[in-house]
Amino acid sequence: MIIHDVDILLRKIAVGIVIALVPFLLFFGGLWLIRHIL
């Protein structure tokens, strides 16, 4: 594998992780905000 290919692969993995985590962050962030407002 060339370093360029590894770089593209790592970026795809990073993007996948971010896309997977965003809904959880929004969900828990929303719960946290609701608990602090109430």
N, C-alpha and C positions, 0 to 999 in steps of 0.2 A: 504493500500500500504506500502511496505517496503521501507526504505530509498534508498536501492540499485536500486529498480525499478524507483524511482523518479529521481535518478542520471542519469540512462540510458535515461529516457524520456527527461530530460533537455538537455542532450548532443545531442540527435536526433533533438530537436527543435533548438538548437544553430547551429548545422551543416546545417540544412535547411535554417535558416536565412542567414548564411554566403554564402551558395550556391546561394541564391536568390539575395544577395547584390553584389556579385562579378561582374556580368555583368554590373550593373549600375556604380560601381566604375571604371571599365575599360573604359566604355563609357565616363563618365564625366571626368575622368583622361586624356583620349585621347584628348577630346575637349579642356581641359585646357592647355595641352601641345602644341597643334596646335596653340591656340590663343597666347601663350607666345612666340613661335618660330617665328610666322609670324609677 
